[in-house]
Amino acid sequence: MVPFIDLKGQYRMIATEVEGEIKKVMDSQLFILGERVRSLEERIAALCRTPYAIGVASGSDAILLSLMALEIGRDDLVATTPYTFFSTAGSIARLGAIPLFVDIDPDTYNIDPERLAEVLRRKKVKAVIPVHLFGQCADMDPIMEAAERYGVRIVEDAAQAIGASYRGRMAGSMGDTGCFSFFPTKNLGGFGDGGMVVTGNEDLATRIRALRVHGSLRRYYHTYIGCNSRLDEIQAAVLLVKLRYLEGWTEERREKARYYRHLFREADLLGEVRLPVEEAGCRHVYNQFVVRVPSRDALREHLQGLGIGTEVYYPLPLHLQECFSYLGYREGDFPEAERLSRESLALPIYPGLTRESQEEVVEAIRRFYRG
């Protein structure tokens, strides 16, 4: 048995620390925007090498509030990838703006900078949301160059990429804002929902801090129409403990990715299994280890029968989702994203996963293709 993810082992390692910090919050009876949230904001800002960080209720809200702060509104075009979690495009649509999809690079799974530049040249786009998918940064230099040329704002969706870097710059630090998720399965995960926005722009930071509390800079006086999106003290307490371990856990994930590569080479499976590409100059933090395989669904069923957990990210690209049918996209519009949705399979990768379990996974895949 190899579960797709096991959070219990990680928790056992830090349980005493976490429970002690939660008890301090309970004893204080101070739950909203207190000293622990402020401390976490300071530490995430330092990690990302940005001056400002703002704790919010979720990674989805981090994107939504960033767009609100940038005054994205009805009928504005916002370019992004069709191959990502729903909230990337859902946040655009919630503001009445229009998701404008751009196909992906087949090697990195991230938005294709050349296709994006062509879209920005032809259309009046107000913002772009590059996604650092599965833990590797999008190719940001050409994205930033094109955005500057056409006066386009950048919101980095770094929900899966805390601690990742691109040519010496940290994920989240390269756009107008960077957005993180603390969903429990993320590399830095809480005990529920949570998120963070980082930015180097003081005005944006001030606006986002107000927007997360109903647009209020001063209690009961509302400058903007905002929403209720605050990271609570209990989540901050948990995350402050886990943050101390993040670098070690990240290196463990990277080591497990290296061992998978070794095992697939040793098993002579590189003709059947296309491994994730780690771009030169990038630090991939492997929130997921996603391979591309023929007969994906049959392979997944085979592994499930052997007690090996897998996941499909994502089985249907966003441009083909029913809720976005009003945009007028059709099958075949983004062939790389559509092909990946048929071939992608995420294998177990998490701190505590043993080498023996990785060997079991690869041997099971070898038996599927070689008998």
C-alpha positions in Angstrom: 0.0 0.0 0.0 1.3 3.4 -1.0 -1.1 6.3 -0.3 -1.1 9.2 -2.7 -0.4 11.5 0.3 0.1 10.9 4.0 -0.2 14.0 6.3 -0.3 11.9 9.5 3.4 11.1 9.6 4.3 14.8 9.2 1.9 15.7 11.9 3.2 13.1 14.4 6.7 14.7 14.0 5.5 18.2 15.0 2.3 17.4 17.0 3.6 18.6 20.4 4.8 21.9 19.0 1.6 22.5 17.1 -0.7 21.6 19.9 1.3 23.9 22.3 0.9 26.8 19.9 -2.8 26.2 19.4 -3.3 26.1 23.1 -1.7 29.5 23.4 -4.2 30.9 20.9 -7.1 29.2 22.8 -5.8 30.6 26.1 -5.6 34.1 24.6 -9.1 34.0 23.0 -7.7 36.3 20.3 -8.5 34.7 16.9 -8.5 37.3 14.2 -5.5 39.2 12.8 -3.4 39.0 15.9 0.4 38.7 16.5 0.7 35.3 14.9 -0.7 36.5 11.6 1.6 39.5 11.7 4.6 37.3 12.5 3.7 34.8 9.7 3.3 37.7 7.2 6.8 39.0 8.1 8.3 35.6 7.7 6.6 34.8 4.4 7.7 38.3 3.1 11.3 37.5 4.1 11.1 34.0 2.5 9.8 35.6 -0.8 12.1 38.6 -0.5 9.3 41.0 -0.8 8.6 44.0 1.5 4.9 43.1 2.1 2.8 40.0 2.8 -0.9 40.0 3.6 -2.6 36.9 5.2 -6.0 36.0 3.7 -8.6 33.3 4.0 -7.5 31.1 1.0 -5.3 30.9 -2.0 -8.4 31.6 -4.1 -9.0 34.8 -2.2 -5.4 35.8 -2.7 -5.9 35.8 -6.4 -9.4 37.5 -6.1 -8.1 40.3 -3.8 -5.1 40.9 -6.0 -7.3 41.4 -9.0 -9.6 43.6 -7.0 -6.6 45.7 -5.9 -5.5 46.1 -9.5 -9.1 47.3 -10.3 -9.8 44.4 -12.7 -13.5 44.6 -13.4 -16.3 43.9 -15.9 -15.2 42.9 -19.4 -11.5 43.3 -18.7 -9.4 40.7 -20.4 -7.2 38.6 -18.1 -4.9 36.1 -19.8 -4.1 32.8 -18.1 -3.6 29.1 -18.7 -6.4 26.7 -19.3 -4.4 24.0 -17.4 -4.6 24.9 -13.8 -6.9 24.6 -10.7 -10.3 26.3 -11.2 -9.8 29.2 -8.9 -7.2 30.8 -11.2 -9.9 31.5 -13.9 -12.8 31.4 -11.4 -11.4 34.5 -9.7 -11.3 36.4 -13.0 -14.9 35.5 -13.8 -16.2 36.4 -10.3 -15.3 40.0 -11.0 -17.1 40.0 -14.4 -13.7 40.0 -16.2 -13.1 37.6 -19.1 -10.6 34.7 -18.8 -8.5 34.7 -22.0 -6.8 31.3 -22.2 -3.3 30.7 -23.7 -2.0 27.2 -24.3 0.9 25.7 -22.3 4.4 24.6 -22.9 4.3 20.7 -23.2 7.5 20.3 -21.2 6.9 22.5 -18.2 3.1 22.5 -18.3 3.1 26.2 -17.6 1.8 29.0 -19.9 3.7 29.3 -23.2 5.4 32.8 -23.2 5.6 33.0 -27.0 1.9 32.3 -27.3 1.2 34.8 -24.5 3.2 37.5 -26.2 1.2 37.0 -29.4 -2.1 37.3 -27.5 -0.9 40.5 -25.7 0.1 41.9 -29.1 -3.3 41.3 -30.6 -5.7 41.9 -27.7 -6.1 44.7 -25.1 -5.3 42.6 -22.0 -5.4 44.2 -18.6 -3.6 41.5 -16.6 -2.0 38.1 -16.9 -2.0 35.3 -14.3 1.0 33.0 -14.9 0.7 29.8 -12.8 3.7 28.1 -11.3 2.2 24.7 -11.7 3.1 21.7 -9.5 6.0 23.7 -7.9 8.0 25.1 -10.9 7.9 28.7 -11.9 6.6 29.7 -15.3 9.2 31.2 -17.6 8.9 34.7 -16.2 11.5 36.8 -18.0 9.7 36.8 -21.4 6.3 37.0 -19.6 7.5 40.1 -17.7 9.0 41.6 -20.8 5.8 41.2 -22.8 3.7 42.5 -20.0 5.8 45.6 -19.6 5.8 46.2 -23.4 2.0 46.1 -23.5 1.2 47.7 -20.1 -0.2 44.5 -18.5 -0.2 43.8 -14.8 1.0 40.4 -13.4 -0.5 38.3 -10.7 1.6 35.2 -10.0 -0.5 32.2 -9.0 2.2 30.6 -6.8 -0.3 28.5 -4.8 1.7 25.3 -5.5 5.2 26.9 -5.5 6.2 28.3 -2.1 10.0 28.3 -1.9 10.4 27.8 -5.7 12.7 30.1 -7.5 13.4 31.3 -11.0 16.9 32.6 -12.0 17.6 33.7 -8.4 14.2 35.3 -7.8 11.6 33.7 -5.5 8.1 32.6 -6.7 5.7 35.4 -5.9 8.2 38.2 -6.0 8.3 38.9 -9.8 4.8 40.1 -10.5 2.7 43.0 -9.1 1.5 40.4 -6.5 2.2 36.8 -5.7 -0.5 34.5 -4.4 0.0 31.4 -2.1 -2.3 28.8 -0.8 -2.0 27.0 2.6 -4.5 24.3 1.7 -3.5 21.2 3.8 -1.9 19.3 0.9 0.4 22.2 -0.1 4.1 22.1 0.8 3.3 24.5 3.6 -0.2 23.5 4.6 -2.4 24.5 7.4 -5.2 22.7 9.3 -7.8 24.2 6.9 -7.9 26.9 4.3 -5.6 29.9 4.3 -3.6 32.1 1.8 -1.2 34.9 1.5 -0.5 37.7 -1.0 3.0 39.1 -1.3 4.0 42.3 -3.1 6.6 44.9 -3.5 4.1 47.7 -4.0 3.1 49.6 -0.9 -0.1 51.0 -2.3 -1.2 47.5 -3.4 -0.4 46.1 0.0 -2.4 48.8 1.7 -5.4 48.2 -0.6 -5.3 44.4 -0.1 -5.1 44.8 3.7 -8.3 46.9 3.4 -10.1 44.7 1.0 -9.7 41.7 3.2 -11.7 43.5 5.9 -14.6 44.8 3.9 -12.6 47.6 2.3 -11.9 49.3 5.7 -8.7 51.1 6.4 -10.2 52.3 9.7 -12.9 50.4 11.6 -16.4 51.1 10.3 -15.1 53.5 7.7 -15.0 51.8 4.3 -12.9 53.1 1.5 -13.5 50.2 -0.9 -16.1 47.5 -1.3 -14.2 44.5 -0.1 -15.0 41.2 1.5 -14.3 39.1 4.6 -11.1 37.2 3.9 -8.8 37.0 6.9 -6.2 34.4 7.9 -7.0 33.4 11.4 -4.7 33.1 14.4 -5.0 29.3 14.7 -4.0 28.7 11.1 -1.1 31.2 11.5 0.1 29.4 14.7 0.1 26.0 12.8 1.9 27.5 9.8 4.6 29.2 11.9 5.5 25.8 13.3 5.5 24.2 9.9 7.5 27.0 8.4 10.5 26.1 10.5 10.5 22.7 8.7 9.6 23.9 5.2 13.2 24.0 3.8 14.0 20.5 5.0 10.7 19.1 3.7 11.3 20.9 0.3 14.7 19.3 0.0 13.2 15.9 0.8 10.7 16.3 -2.0 13.5 17.2 -4.4 15.5 14.2 -3.3 12.5 12.0 -3.9 12.0 13.5 -7.4 15.7 12.6 -8.1 15.2 9.1 -6.9 12.1 8.7 -9.1 14.2 9.8 -12.1 16.8 7.2 -11.2 14.3 4.4 -10.8 12.6 5.2 -14.1 15.9 5.2 -15.9 16.9 1.9 -14.2 13.6 0.3 -15.2 14.1 1.5 -18.8 10.8 3.2 -18.8 11.7 6.6 -20.3 10.1 5.5 -23.6 6.7 5.0 -21.9 6.9 7.5 -19.0 7.7 11.2 -19.7 9.1 12.7 -16.5 8.6 16.3 -15.4 11.2 18.7 -16.8 13.1 20.8 -14.3 14.2 24.0 -16.2 17.8 25.2 -15.8 18.1 28.0 -13.3 14.8 27.0 -11.6 14.2 25.4 -8.3 11.3 23.0 -8.6 9.7 22.3 -5.2 7.5 19.3 -6.4 4.2 20.0 -4.8 3.3 17.2 -7.3 5.4 14.8 -9.3 3.4 14.6 -12.5 4.4 12.3 -15.3 2.9 11.9 -18.8 1.9 8.3 -19.8 0.0 6.6 -22.6 -3.1 4.7 -21.4 -3.2 6.9 -18.4 -6.6 5.8 -17.1 -5.8 2.1 -17.5 -2.5 2.6 -15.7 -4.2 4.4 -12.9 -6.7 1.6 -12.5 -3.9 -0.9 -12.4 -2.0 1.0 -9.7 -5.2 1.4 -7.7 -5.7 -2.3 -7.8 -2.3 -2.7 -6.2 -3.1 -0.1 -3.4 -1.0 2.7 -5.0 -2.6 6.1 -4.9 -2.4 8.5 -7.8 -4.3 11.7 -8.8 -5.1 13.4 -12.1 -4.4 17.1 -12.3 -6.5 18.0 -14.3 -8.9 15.8 -16.2 -10.6 18.6 -18.1 -9.0 21.9 -19.1 -10.8 25.0 -18.0 -11.8 26.1 -21.5 -13.9 23.0 -21.8 -15.6 23.3 -18.4 -19.3 23.7 -18.6 -19.3 26.9 -16.6 -17.0 28.6 -19.1 -19.0 27.5 -22.2 -20.2 31.1 -22.6 -16.6 32.0 -23.6 -17.1 30.1 -26.8 -14.0 27.9 -26.7 -14.1 24.5 -28.4 -12.2 21.2 -28.2 -9.0 21.6 -30.2 -8.5 25.3 -29.3 -5.6 24.5 -26.9 -4.2 21.1 -28.0 -1.3 21.0 -25.6 -3.5 21.5 -22.5 -6.0 19.0 -23.9 -3.3 16.4 -24.6 -1.8 16.8 -21.1 -5.3 16.3 -19.5 -5.4 12.9 -21.1 -1.8 11.9 -20.2 -1.0 13.4 -16.8 -0.7 11.3 -13.7 0.6 12.5 -10.3 2.6 10.0 -8.3 3.0 9.9 -4.5 5.6 12.5 -3.4 5.6 13.8 0.2 8.0 14.0 3.2 8.1 10.6 4.8 7.6 8.6 1.6 10.1 5.8 1.7 12.4 4.7 -1.0 10.9 1.3 -0.7 7.5 2.8 -1.5 8.9 4.7 -4.5 10.4 1.4 -5.8 7.0 -0.3 -5.4 5.4 2.5 -7.5 7.9 2.2 -10.3 7.9 -1.6 -10.3 4.2 -1.6 -10.6 4.4 0.8 -13.6 7.0 -1.4 -15.2 4.8 -4.4 -14.9 1.9 -2.6 -16.5 3.9 -1.7 -19.6 6.2 -4.7 -19.8 4.1 -7.5 -18.3 
